[in-house]
Amino acid sequence: MCAYLYENFVGDELRLYTCNFFTYMNWTGTGSWTNNQRSTLYAKFYDKKSKLGWTSPGGYSEDRHAPWGWVGWLSPC
């Protein structure tokens, strides 16, 4: 799973590989992400209090216009 600081996969990039490993992110604004894993793996987006806020569809999925303001942590699966 990859997350990008800006929309349309531009800017700083986080590459996430390890399931249940949480990566802190303090981005704001609108960015983007891709889930290029197999169809049974879902990226997990947690808020700043570590509460699961959203789970992506399985791979391949993407969002070119993802709101980062509420996201505090990411896990690729």
mmCIF file of the N, C-alpha and C atoms, coordinates in Angstrom:
data_MODEL
# 
_entry.id   MODEL 
# 
loop_
_atom_site.group_PDB 
_atom_site.id 
_atom_site.type_symbol 
_atom_site.label_atom_id 
_atom_site.label_alt_id 
_atom_site.label_comp_id 
_atom_site.label_asym_id 
_atom_site.label_entity_id 
_atom_site.label_seq_id 
_atom_site.pdbx_PDB_ins_code 
_atom_site.Cartn_x 
_atom_site.Cartn_y 
_atom_site.Cartn_z 
_atom_site.occupancy 
_atom_site.B_iso_or_equiv 
_atom_site.pdbx_formal_charge 
_atom_site.auth_seq_id 
_atom_site.auth_comp_id 
_atom_site.auth_asym_id 
_atom_site.auth_atom_id 
_atom_site.pdbx_PDB_model_num 
ATOM 1   N N  . MET A 1 1  ? 0.857   -1.164  0.000  1.00 0.00 ? 1  MET A N  1 
ATOM 2   C CA . MET A 1 1  ? 0.000   0.000   0.000  1.00 0.00 ? 1  MET A CA 1 
ATOM 3   C C  . MET A 1 1  ? 0.896   1.217   0.000  1.00 0.00 ? 1  MET A C  1 
ATOM 4   N N  . CYS A 1 2  ? 0.557   2.207   -0.791 1.00 0.00 ? 2  CYS A N  1 
ATOM 5   C CA . CYS A 1 2  ? 1.318   3.453   -0.832 1.00 0.00 ? 2  CYS A CA 1 
ATOM 6   C C  . CYS A 1 2  ? 0.373   4.624   -0.593 1.00 0.00 ? 2  CYS A C  1 
ATOM 7   N N  . ALA A 1 3  ? 0.845   5.582   0.194  1.00 0.00 ? 3  ALA A N  1 
ATOM 8   C CA . ALA A 1 3  ? 0.107   6.812   0.439  1.00 0.00 ? 3  ALA A CA 1 
ATOM 9   C C  . ALA A 1 3  ? 0.958   7.978   -0.050 1.00 0.00 ? 3  ALA A C  1 
ATOM 10  N N  . TYR A 1 4  ? 0.292   8.976   -0.580 1.00 0.00 ? 4  TYR A N  1 
ATOM 11  C CA . TYR A 1 4  ? 0.974   10.140  -1.156 1.00 0.00 ? 4  TYR A CA 1 
ATOM 12  C C  . TYR A 1 4  ? 0.439   11.413  -0.510 1.00 0.00 ? 4  TYR A C  1 
ATOM 13  N N  . LEU A 1 5  ? 1.317   12.344  -0.279 1.00 0.00 ? 5  LEU A N  1 
ATOM 14  C CA . LEU A 1 5  ? 0.968   13.593  0.376  1.00 0.00 ? 5  LEU A CA 1 
ATOM 15  C C  . LEU A 1 5  ? -0.063  14.389  -0.419 1.00 0.00 ? 5  LEU A C  1 
ATOM 16  N N  . TYR A 1 6  ? 0.047   14.351  -1.739 1.00 0.00 ? 6  TYR A N  1 
ATOM 17  C CA . TYR A 1 6  ? -0.841  15.149  -2.586 1.00 0.00 ? 6  TYR A CA 1 
ATOM 18  C C  . TYR A 1 6  ? -1.739  14.263  -3.458 1.00 0.00 ? 6  TYR A C  1 
ATOM 19  N N  . GLU A 1 7  ? -2.728  14.882  -4.034 1.00 0.00 ? 7  GLU A N  1 
ATOM 20  C CA . GLU A 1 7  ? -3.646  14.181  -4.929 1.00 0.00 ? 7  GLU A CA 1 
ATOM 21  C C  . GLU A 1 7  ? -2.912  13.620  -6.142 1.00 0.00 ? 7  GLU A C  1 
ATOM 22  N N  . ASN A 1 8  ? -3.525  12.599  -6.749 1.00 0.00 ? 8  ASN A N  1 
ATOM 23  C CA . ASN A 1 8  ? -3.030  11.994  -7.992 1.00 0.00 ? 8  ASN A CA 1 
ATOM 24  C C  . ASN A 1 8  ? -1.630  11.417  -7.870 1.00 0.00 ? 8  ASN A C  1 
ATOM 25  N N  . PHE A 1 9  ? -1.306  10.877  -6.681 1.00 0.00 ? 9  PHE A N  1 
ATOM 26  C CA . PHE A 1 9  ? -0.067  10.113  -6.453 1.00 0.00 ? 9  PHE A CA 1 
ATOM 27  C C  . PHE A 1 9  ? 1.188   10.957  -6.624 1.00 0.00 ? 9  PHE A C  1 
ATOM 28  N N  . VAL A 1 10 ? 1.166   12.153  -6.053 1.00 0.00 ? 10 VAL A N  1 
ATOM 29  C CA . VAL A 1 10 ? 2.278   13.099  -6.154 1.00 0.00 ? 10 VAL A CA 1 
ATOM 30  C C  . VAL A 1 10 ? 2.745   13.467  -4.745 1.00 0.00 ? 10 VAL A C  1 
ATOM 31  N N  . GLY A 1 11 ? 4.016   13.799  -4.609 1.00 0.00 ? 11 GLY A N  1 
ATOM 32  C CA . GLY A 1 11 ? 4.565   14.290  -3.347 1.00 0.00 ? 11 GLY A CA 1 
ATOM 33  C C  . GLY A 1 11 ? 5.183   13.189  -2.523 1.00 0.00 ? 11 GLY A C  1 
ATOM 34  N N  . ASP A 1 12 ? 5.429   13.497  -1.241 1.00 0.00 ? 12 ASP A N  1 
ATOM 35  C CA . ASP A 1 12 ? 6.022   12.511  -0.341 1.00 0.00 ? 12 ASP A CA 1 
ATOM 36  C C  . ASP A 1 12 ? 5.218   11.226  -0.394 1.00 0.00 ? 12 ASP A C  1 
ATOM 37  N N  . GLU A 1 13 ? 5.927   10.105  -0.269 1.00 0.00 ? 13 GLU A N  1 
ATOM 38  C CA . GLU A 1 13 ? 5.290   8.793   -0.401 1.00 0.00 ? 13 GLU A CA 1 
ATOM 39  C C  . GLU A 1 13 ? 5.610   7.935   0.812  1.00 0.00 ? 13 GLU A C  1 
ATOM 40  N N  . LEU A 1 14 ? 4.607   7.236   1.316  1.00 0.00 ? 14 LEU A N  1 
ATOM 41  C CA . LEU A 1 14 ? 4.798   6.207   2.332  1.00 0.00 ? 14 LEU A CA 1 
ATOM 42  C C  . LEU A 1 14 ? 4.535   4.868   1.670  1.00 0.00 ? 14 LEU A C  1 
ATOM 43  N N  . ARG A 1 15 ? 5.500   3.956   1.779  1.00 0.00 ? 15 ARG A N  1 
ATOM 44  C CA . ARG A 1 15 ? 5.306   2.593   1.267  1.00 0.00 ? 15 ARG A CA 1 
ATOM 45  C C  . ARG A 1 15 ? 5.163   1.657   2.459  1.00 0.00 ? 15 ARG A C  1 
ATOM 46  N N  . LEU A 1 16 ? 4.021   1.000   2.531  1.00 0.00 ? 16 LEU A N  1 
ATOM 47  C CA . LEU A 1 16 ? 3.698   0.153   3.669  1.00 0.00 ? 16 LEU A CA 1 
ATOM 48  C C  . LEU A 1 16 ? 3.620   -1.299  3.217  1.00 0.00 ? 16 LEU A C  1 
ATOM 49  N N  . TYR A 1 17 ? 4.297   -2.179  3.948  1.00 0.00 ? 17 TYR A N  1 
ATOM 50  C CA . TYR A 1 17 ? 4.389   -3.581  3.543  1.00 0.00 ? 17 TYR A CA 1 
ATOM 51  C C  . TYR A 1 17 ? 3.899   -4.567  4.601  1.00 0.00 ? 17 TYR A C  1 
ATOM 52  N N  . THR A 1 18 ? 4.106   -4.260  5.876  1.00 0.00 ? 18 THR A N  1 
ATOM 53  C CA . THR A 1 18 ? 3.920   -5.243  6.938  1.00 0.00 ? 18 THR A CA 1 
ATOM 54  C C  . THR A 1 18 ? 2.534   -5.146  7.561  1.00 0.00 ? 18 THR A C  1 
ATOM 55  N N  . CYS A 1 19 ? 1.786   -6.246  7.506  1.00 0.00 ? 19 CYS A N  1 
ATOM 56  C CA . CYS A 1 19 ? 0.451   -6.274  8.107  1.00 0.00 ? 19 CYS A CA 1 
ATOM 57  C C  . CYS A 1 19 ? 0.523   -5.996  9.602  1.00 0.00 ? 19 CYS A C  1 
ATOM 58  N N  . ASN A 1 20 ? -0.485  -5.282  10.088 1.00 0.00 ? 20 ASN A N  1 
ATOM 59  C CA . ASN A 1 20 ? -0.620  -4.931  11.500 1.00 0.00 ? 20 ASN A CA 1 
ATOM 60  C C  . ASN A 1 20 ? 0.549   -4.114  12.035 1.00 0.00 ? 20 ASN A C  1 
ATOM 61  N N  . PHE A 1 21 ? 1.307   -3.477  11.163 1.00 0.00 ? 21 PHE A N  1 
ATOM 62  C CA . PHE A 1 21 ? 2.331   -2.517  11.553 1.00 0.00 ? 21 PHE A CA 1 
ATOM 63  C C  . PHE A 1 21 ? 1.763   -1.139  11.253 1.00 0.00 ? 21 PHE A C  1 
ATOM 64  N N  . PHE A 1 22 ? 1.674   -0.323  12.273 1.00 0.00 ? 22 PHE A N  1 
ATOM 65  C CA . PHE A 1 22 ? 1.020   0.973   12.148 1.00 0.00 ? 22 PHE A CA 1 
ATOM 66  C C  . PHE A 1 22 ? 2.045   2.062   11.879 1.00 0.00 ? 22 PHE A C  1 
ATOM 67  N N  . THR A 1 23 ? 1.823   2.823   10.832 1.00 0.00 ? 23 THR A N  1 
ATOM 68  C CA . THR A 1 23 ? 2.698   3.930   10.458 1.00 0.00 ? 23 THR A CA 1 
ATOM 69  C C  . THR A 1 23 ? 1.992   5.234   10.785 1.00 0.00 ? 23 THR A C  1 
ATOM 70  N N  . TYR A 1 24 ? 2.673   6.064   11.582 1.00 0.00 ? 24 TYR A N  1 
ATOM 71  C CA . TYR A 1 24 ? 2.116   7.364   11.954 1.00 0.00 ? 24 TYR A CA 1 
ATOM 72  C C  . TYR A 1 24 ? 2.246   8.327   10.789 1.00 0.00 ? 24 TYR A C  1 
ATOM 73  N N  . MET A 1 25 ? 1.204   9.088   10.565 1.00 0.00 ? 25 MET A N  1 
ATOM 74  C CA . MET A 1 25 ? 1.268   10.144  9.556  1.00 0.00 ? 25 MET A CA 1 
ATOM 75  C C  . MET A 1 25 ? 0.545   11.371  10.080 1.00 0.00 ? 25 MET A C  1 
ATOM 76  N N  . ASN A 1 26 ? 1.115   12.507  9.825  1.00 0.00 ? 26 ASN A N  1 
ATOM 77  C CA . ASN A 1 26 ? 0.550   13.755  10.307 1.00 0.00 ? 26 ASN A CA 1 
ATOM 78  C C  . ASN A 1 26 ? 0.276   14.684  9.130  1.00 0.00 ? 26 ASN A C  1 
ATOM 79  N N  . TRP A 1 27 ? -0.238  14.133  8.059  1.00 0.00 ? 27 TRP A N  1 
ATOM 80  C CA . TRP A 1 27 ? -0.535  14.910  6.871  1.00 0.00 ? 27 TRP A CA 1 
ATOM 81  C C  . TRP A 1 27 ? -1.887  15.591  7.020  1.00 0.00 ? 27 TRP A C  1 
ATOM 82  N N  . THR A 1 28 ? -2.031  16.688  6.307  1.00 0.00 ? 28 THR A N  1 
ATOM 83  C CA . THR A 1 28 ? -3.306  17.394  6.266  1.00 0.00 ? 28 THR A CA 1 
ATOM 84  C C  . THR A 1 28 ? -3.670  17.616  4.801  1.00 0.00 ? 28 THR A C  1 
ATOM 85  N N  . GLY A 1 29 ? -4.816  18.144  4.574  1.00 0.00 ? 29 GLY A N  1 
ATOM 86  C CA . GLY A 1 29 ? -5.226  18.408  3.195  1.00 0.00 ? 29 GLY A CA 1 
ATOM 87  C C  . GLY A 1 29 ? -5.688  17.150  2.488  1.00 0.00 ? 29 GLY A C  1 
ATOM 88  N N  . THR A 1 30 ? -5.571  17.174  1.176  1.00 0.00 ? 30 THR A N  1 
ATOM 89  C CA . THR A 1 30 ? -6.037  16.065  0.344  1.00 0.00 ? 30 THR A CA 1 
ATOM 90  C C  . THR A 1 30 ? -4.858  15.414  -0.351 1.00 0.00 ? 30 THR A C  1 
ATOM 91  N N  . GLY A 1 31 ? -4.761  14.104  -0.216 1.00 0.00 ? 31 GLY A N  1 
ATOM 92  C CA . GLY A 1 31 ? -3.691  13.331  -0.848 1.00 0.00 ? 31 GLY A CA 1 
ATOM 93  C C  . GLY A 1 31 ? -4.277  12.206  -1.671 1.00 0.00 ? 31 GLY A C  1 
ATOM 94  N N  . SER A 1 32 ? -3.558  11.087  -1.705 1.00 0.00 ? 32 SER A N  1 
ATOM 95  C CA . SER A 1 32 ? -4.012  9.933   -2.483 1.00 0.00 ? 32 SER A CA 1 
ATOM 96  C C  . SER A 1 32 ? -3.361  8.668   -1.945 1.00 0.00 ? 32 SER A C  1 
ATOM 97  N N  . TRP A 1 33 ? -3.893  7.520   -2.348 1.00 0.00 ? 33 TRP A N  1 
ATOM 98  C CA . TRP A 1 33 ? -3.309  6.240   -1.955 1.00 0.00 ? 33 TRP A CA 1 
ATOM 99  C C  . TRP A 1 33 ? -3.646  5.174   -2.997 1.00 0.00 ? 33 TRP A C  1 
ATOM 100 N N  . THR A 1 34 ? -2.828  4.119   -3.006 1.00 0.00 ? 34 THR A N  1 
ATOM 101 C CA . THR A 1 34 ? -3.094  2.929   -3.814 1.00 0.00 ? 34 THR A CA 1 
ATOM 102 C C  . THR A 1 34 ? -2.936  1.695   -2.933 1.00 0.00 ? 34 THR A C  1 
ATOM 103 N N  . ASN A 1 35 ? -3.796  0.736   -3.128 1.00 0.00 ? 35 ASN A N  1 
ATOM 104 C CA . ASN A 1 35 ? -3.677  -0.565  -2.480 1.00 0.00 ? 35 ASN A CA 1 
ATOM 105 C C  . ASN A 1 35 ? -3.414  -1.563  -3.605 1.00 0.00 ? 35 ASN A C  1 
ATOM 106 N N  . ASN A 1 36 ? -2.153  -1.885  -3.805 1.00 0.00 ? 36 ASN A N  1 
ATOM 107 C CA . ASN A 1 36 ? -1.752  -2.766  -4.899 1.00 0.00 ? 36 ASN A CA 1 
ATOM 108 C C  . ASN A 1 36 ? -1.457  -4.173  -4.379 1.00 0.00 ? 36 ASN A C  1 
ATOM 109 N N  . GLN A 1 37 ? -2.200  -4.586  -3.364 1.00 0.00 ? 37 GLN A N  1 
ATOM 110 C CA . GLN A 1 37 ? -2.033  -5.908  -2.785 1.00 0.00 ? 37 GLN A CA 1 
ATOM 111 C C  . GLN A 1 37 ? -3.033  -6.872  -3.429 1.00 0.00 ? 37 GLN A C  1 
ATOM 112 N N  . ARG A 1 38 ? -3.001  -8.109  -3.012 1.00 0.00 ? 38 ARG A N  1 
ATOM 113 C CA . ARG A 1 38 ? -3.990  -9.046  -3.539 1.00 0.00 ? 38 ARG A CA 1 
ATOM 114 C C  . ARG A 1 38 ? -5.380  -8.673  -3.027 1.00 0.00 ? 38 ARG A C  1 
ATOM 115 N N  . SER A 1 39 ? -6.378  -9.219  -3.656 1.00 0.00 ? 39 SER A N  1 
ATOM 116 C CA . SER A 1 39 ? -7.765  -8.795  -3.421 1.00 0.00 ? 39 SER A CA 1 
ATOM 117 C C  . SER A 1 39 ? -8.267  -9.066  -2.002 1.00 0.00 ? 39 SER A C  1 
ATOM 118 N N  . THR A 1 40 ? -7.600  -9.914  -1.257 1.00 0.00 ? 40 THR A N  1 
ATOM 119 C CA . THR A 1 40 ? -8.049  -10.239 0.106  1.00 0.00 ? 40 THR A CA 1 
ATOM 120 C C  . THR A 1 40 ? -7.372  -9.390  1.181  1.00 0.00 ? 40 THR A C  1 
ATOM 121 N N  . LEU A 1 41 ? -6.534  -8.432  0.779  1.00 0.00 ? 41 LEU A N  1 
ATOM 122 C CA . LEU A 1 41 ? -5.855  -7.571  1.754  1.00 0.00 ? 41 LEU A CA 1 
ATOM 123 C C  . LEU A 1 41 ? -6.408  -6.156  1.661  1.00 0.00 ? 41 LEU A C  1 
ATOM 124 N N  . TYR A 1 42 ? -6.732  -5.596  2.803  1.00 0.00 ? 42 TYR A N  1 
ATOM 125 C CA . TYR A 1 42 ? -7.414  -4.309  2.902  1.00 0.00 ? 42 TYR A CA 1 
ATOM 126 C C  . TYR A 1 42 ? -6.567  -3.339  3.728  1.00 0.00 ? 42 TYR A C  1 
ATOM 127 N N  . ALA A 1 43 ? -6.283  -2.179  3.195  1.00 0.00 ? 43 ALA A N  1 
ATOM 128 C CA . ALA A 1 43 ? -5.564  -1.150  3.949  1.00 0.00 ? 43 ALA A CA 1 
ATOM 129 C C  . ALA A 1 43 ? -6.502  -0.585  5.016  1.00 0.00 ? 43 ALA A C  1 
ATOM 130 N N  . LYS A 1 44 ? -5.921  -0.265  6.184  1.00 0.00 ? 44 LYS A N  1 
ATOM 131 C CA . LYS A 1 44 ? -6.722  0.245   7.299  1.00 0.00 ? 44 LYS A CA 1 
ATOM 132 C C  . LYS A 1 44 ? -6.264  1.648   7.667  1.00 0.00 ? 44 LYS A C  1 
ATOM 133 N N  . PHE A 1 45 ? -7.235  2.535   7.821  1.00 0.00 ? 45 PHE A N  1 
ATOM 134 C CA . PHE A 1 45 ? -6.993  3.940   8.127  1.00 0.00 ? 45 PHE A CA 1 
ATOM 135 C C  . PHE A 1 45 ? -7.534  4.215   9.529  1.00 0.00 ? 45 PHE A C  1 
ATOM 136 N N  . TYR A 1 46 ? -6.664  4.695   10.405 1.00 0.00 ? 46 TYR A N  1 
ATOM 137 C CA . TYR A 1 46 ? -7.025  4.953   11.801 1.00 0.00 ? 46 TYR A CA 1 
ATOM 138 C C  . TYR A 1 46 ? -6.967  6.449   12.081 1.00 0.00 ? 46 TYR A C  1 
ATOM 139 N N  . ASP A 1 47 ? -7.833  6.898   12.979 1.00 0.00 ? 47 ASP A N  1 
ATOM 140 C CA . ASP A 1 47 ? -7.798  8.316   13.324 1.00 0.00 ? 47 ASP A CA 1 
ATOM 141 C C  . ASP A 1 47 ? -6.642  8.602   14.278 1.00 0.00 ? 47 ASP A C  1 
ATOM 142 N N  . LYS A 1 48 ? -6.516  9.827   14.724 1.00 0.00 ? 48 LYS A N  1 
ATOM 143 C CA . LYS A 1 48 ? -5.393  10.245  15.550 1.00 0.00 ? 48 LYS A CA 1 
ATOM 144 C C  . LYS A 1 48 ? -5.452  9.641   16.956 1.00 0.00 ? 48 LYS A C  1 
ATOM 145 N N  . LYS A 1 49 ? -6.599  9.068   17.324 1.00 0.00 ? 49 LYS A N  1 
ATOM 146 C CA . LYS A 1 49 ? -6.732  8.379   18.614 1.00 0.00 ? 49 LYS A CA 1 
ATOM 147 C C  . LYS A 1 49 ? -6.620  6.861   18.454 1.00 0.00 ? 49 LYS A C  1 
ATOM 148 N N  . SER A 1 50 ? -6.143  6.431   17.302 1.00 0.00 ? 50 SER A N  1 
ATOM 149 C CA . SER A 1 50 ? -5.917  5.015   16.981 1.00 0.00 ? 50 SER A CA 1 
ATOM 150 C C  . SER A 1 50 ? -7.188  4.203   16.815 1.00 0.00 ? 50 SER A C  1 
ATOM 151 N N  . LYS A 1 51 ? -8.305  4.858   16.547 1.00 0.00 ? 51 LYS A N  1 
ATOM 152 C CA . LYS A 1 51 ? -9.570  4.153   16.301 1.00 0.00 ? 51 LYS A CA 1 
ATOM 153 C C  . LYS A 1 51 ? -9.714  3.919   14.801 1.00 0.00 ? 51 LYS A C  1 
ATOM 154 N N  . LEU A 1 52 ? -10.043 2.685   14.427 1.00 0.00 ? 52 LEU A N  1 
ATOM 155 C CA . LEU A 1 52 ? -10.249 2.367   13.019 1.00 0.00 ? 52 LEU A CA 1 
ATOM 156 C C  . LEU A 1 52 ? -11.366 3.217   12.456 1.00 0.00 ? 52 LEU A C  1 
ATOM 157 N N  . GLY A 1 53 ? -11.042 3.971   11.413 1.00 0.00 ? 53 GLY A N  1 
ATOM 158 C CA . GLY A 1 53 ? -12.027 4.866   10.819 1.00 0.00 ? 53 GLY A CA 1 
ATOM 159 C C  . GLY A 1 53 ? -12.534 4.398   9.475  1.00 0.00 ? 53 GLY A C  1 
ATOM 160 N N  . TRP A 1 54 ? -11.681 3.634   8.747  1.00 0.00 ? 54 TRP A N  1 
ATOM 161 C CA . TRP A 1 54 ? -12.099 3.194   7.426  1.00 0.00 ? 54 TRP A CA 1 
ATOM 162 C C  . TRP A 1 54 ? -11.179 2.076   6.955  1.00 0.00 ? 54 TRP A C  1 
ATOM 163 N N  . THR A 1 55 ? -11.733 1.140   6.206  1.00 0.00 ? 55 THR A N  1 
ATOM 164 C CA . THR A 1 55 ? -10.980 0.051   5.600  1.00 0.00 ? 55 THR A CA 1 
ATOM 165 C C  . THR A 1 55 ? -11.195 0.113   4.094  1.00 0.00 ? 55 THR A C  1 
ATOM 166 N N  . SER A 1 56 ? -10.097 0.032   3.353  1.00 0.00 ? 56 SER A N  1 
ATOM 167 C CA . SER A 1 56 ? -10.183 0.129   1.894  1.00 0.00 ? 56 SER A CA 1 
ATOM 168 C C  . SER A 1 56 ? -10.754 -1.148  1.302  1.00 0.00 ? 56 SER A C  1 
ATOM 169 N N  . PRO A 1 57 ? -11.191 -1.080  0.063  1.00 0.00 ? 57 PRO A N  1 
ATOM 170 C CA . PRO A 1 57 ? -11.466 -2.312  -0.671 1.00 0.00 ? 57 PRO A CA 1 
ATOM 171 C C  . PRO A 1 57 ? -10.153 -3.089  -0.850 1.00 0.00 ? 57 PRO A C  1 
ATOM 172 N N  . GLY A 1 58 ? -10.241 -4.352  -1.180 1.00 0.00 ? 58 GLY A N  1 
ATOM 173 C CA . GLY A 1 58 ? -9.038  -5.134  -1.454 1.00 0.00 ? 58 GLY A CA 1 
ATOM 174 C C  . GLY A 1 58 ? -8.339  -4.622  -2.698 1.00 0.00 ? 58 GLY A C  1 
ATOM 175 N N  . GLY A 1 59 ? -7.130  -5.124  -2.919 1.00 0.00 ? 59 GLY A N  1 
ATOM 176 C CA . GLY A 1 59 ? -6.365  -4.675  -4.086 1.00 0.00 ? 59 GLY A CA 1 
ATOM 177 C C  . GLY A 1 59 ? -6.997  -5.171  -5.377 1.00 0.00 ? 59 GLY A C  1 
ATOM 178 N N  . TYR A 1 60 ? -6.791  -4.529  -6.401 1.00 0.00 ? 60 TYR A N  1 
ATOM 179 C CA . TYR A 1 60 ? -6.275  -3.200  -6.553 1.00 0.00 ? 60 TYR A CA 1 
ATOM 180 C C  . TYR A 1 60 ? -7.393  -2.190  -6.295 1.00 0.00 ? 60 TYR A C  1 
ATOM 181 N N  . SER A 1 61 ? -7.062  -1.188  -5.480 1.00 0.00 ? 61 SER A N  1 
ATOM 182 C CA . SER A 1 61 ? -7.980  -0.078  -5.265 1.00 0.00 ? 61 SER A CA 1 
ATOM 183 C C  . SER A 1 61 ? -7.153  1.186   -5.071 1.00 0.00 ? 61 SER A C  1 
ATOM 184 N N  . GLU A 1 62 ? -7.800  2.323   -5.221 1.00 0.00 ? 62 GLU A N  1 
ATOM 185 C CA . GLU A 1 62 ? -7.091  3.593   -5.098 1.00 0.00 ? 62 GLU A CA 1 
ATOM 186 C C  . GLU A 1 62 ? -8.074  4.700   -4.779 1.00 0.00 ? 62 GLU A C  1 
ATOM 187 N N  . ASP A 1 63 ? -7.516  5.797   -4.295 1.00 0.00 ? 63 ASP A N  1 
ATOM 188 C CA . ASP A 1 63 ? -8.280  7.030   -4.129 1.00 0.00 ? 63 ASP A CA 1 
ATOM 189 C C  . ASP A 1 63 ? -7.346  8.173   -4.501 1.00 0.00 ? 63 ASP A C  1 
ATOM 190 N N  . ARG A 1 64 ? -7.675  8.863   -5.555 1.00 0.00 ? 64 ARG A N  1 
ATOM 191 C CA . ARG A 1 64 ? -6.840  9.967   -6.038 1.00 0.00 ? 64 ARG A CA 1 
ATOM 192 C C  . ARG A 1 64 ? -7.077  11.261  -5.265 1.00 0.00 ? 64 ARG A C  1 
ATOM 193 N N  . HIS A 1 65 ? -8.119  11.286  -4.432 1.00 0.00 ? 65 HIS A N  1 
ATOM 194 C CA . HIS A 1 65 ? -8.502  12.505  -3.708 1.00 0.00 ? 65 HIS A CA 1 
ATOM 195 C C  . HIS A 1 65 ? -8.902  12.128  -2.277 1.00 0.00 ? 65 HIS A C  1 
ATOM 196 N N  . ALA A 1 66 ? -7.945  11.673  -1.493 1.00 0.00 ? 66 ALA A N  1 
ATOM 197 C CA . ALA A 1 66 ? -8.206  11.180  -0.136 1.00 0.00 ? 66 ALA A CA 1 
ATOM 198 C C  . ALA A 1 66 ? -7.994  12.282  0.905  1.00 0.00 ? 66 ALA A C  1 
ATOM 199 N N  . PRO A 1 67 ? -8.950  12.496  1.809  1.00 0.00 ? 67 PRO A N  1 
ATOM 200 C CA . PRO A 1 67 ? -8.786  13.498  2.859  1.00 0.00 ? 67 PRO A CA 1 
ATOM 201 C C  . PRO A 1 67 ? -7.885  12.977  3.979  1.00 0.00 ? 67 PRO A C  1 
ATOM 202 N N  . TRP A 1 68 ? -6.764  13.635  4.212  1.00 0.00 ? 68 TRP A N  1 
ATOM 203 C CA . TRP A 1 68 ? -5.811  13.177  5.226  1.00 0.00 ? 68 TRP A CA 1 
ATOM 204 C C  . TRP A 1 68 ? -6.037  13.796  6.594  1.00 0.00 ? 68 TRP A C  1 
ATOM 205 N N  . GLY A 1 69 ? -6.814  14.840  6.698  1.00 0.00 ? 69 GLY A N  1 
ATOM 206 C CA . GLY A 1 69 ? -6.930  15.570  7.955  1.00 0.00 ? 69 GLY A CA 1 
ATOM 207 C C  . GLY A 1 69 ? -7.318  14.734  9.162  1.00 0.00 ? 69 GLY A C  1 
ATOM 208 N N  . TRP A 1 70 ? -8.105  13.714  8.982  1.00 0.00 ? 70 TRP A N  1 
ATOM 209 C CA . TRP A 1 70 ? -8.566  12.896  10.108 1.00 0.00 ? 70 TRP A CA 1 
ATOM 210 C C  . TRP A 1 70 ? -7.659  11.688  10.369 1.00 0.00 ? 70 TRP A C  1 
ATOM 211 N N  . VAL A 1 71 ? -6.781  11.340  9.416  1.00 0.00 ? 71 VAL A N  1 
ATOM 212 C CA . VAL A 1 71 ? -5.972  10.118  9.511  1.00 0.00 ? 71 VAL A CA 1 
ATOM 213 C C  . VAL A 1 71 ? -4.738  10.353  10.374 1.00 0.00 ? 71 VAL A C  1 
ATOM 214 N N  . GLY A 1 72 ? -4.501  9.445   11.323 1.00 0.00 ? 72 GLY A N  1 
ATOM 215 C CA . GLY A 1 72 ? -3.310  9.506   12.156 1.00 0.00 ? 72 GLY A CA 1 
ATOM 216 C C  . GLY A 1 72 ? -2.381  8.342   11.937 1.00 0.00 ? 72 GLY A C  1 
ATOM 217 N N  . TRP A 1 73 ? -2.942  7.192   11.563 1.00 0.00 ? 73 TRP A N  1 
ATOM 218 C CA . TRP A 1 73 ? -2.162  5.961   11.425 1.00 0.00 ? 73 TRP A CA 1 
ATOM 219 C C  . TRP A 1 73 ? -2.656  5.169   10.228 1.00 0.00 ? 73 TRP A C  1 
ATOM 220 N N  . LEU A 1 74 ? -1.746  4.460   9.578  1.00 0.00 ? 74 LEU A N  1 
ATOM 221 C CA . LEU A 1 74 ? -2.085  3.578   8.453  1.00 0.00 ? 74 LEU A CA 1 
ATOM 222 C C  . LEU A 1 74 ? -1.479  2.200   8.704  1.00 0.00 ? 74 LEU A C  1 
ATOM 223 N N  . SER A 1 75 ? -2.177  1.189   8.252  1.00 0.00 ? 75 SER A N  1 
ATOM 224 C CA . SER A 1 75 ? -1.659  -0.175  8.237  1.00 0.00 ? 75 SER A CA 1 
ATOM 225 C C  . SER A 1 75 ? -2.035  -0.770  6.877  1.00 0.00 ? 75 SER A C  1 
ATOM 226 N N  . PRO A 1 76 ? -1.096  -1.432  6.196  1.00 0.00 ? 76 PRO A N  1 
ATOM 227 C CA . PRO A 1 76 ? -1.406  -1.933  4.870  1.00 0.00 ? 76 PRO A CA 1 
ATOM 228 C C  . PRO A 1 76 ? -2.392  -3.105  4.868  1.00 0.00 ? 76 PRO A C  1 
ATOM 229 N N  . CYS A 1 77 ? -2.547  -3.769  5.994  1.00 0.00 ? 77 CYS A N  1 
ATOM 230 C CA . CYS A 1 77 ? -3.483  -4.896  6.087  1.00 0.00 ? 77 CYS A CA 1 
ATOM 231 C C  . CYS A 1 77 ? -3.640  -5.323  7.528  1.00 0.00 ? 77 CYS A C  1 
# 
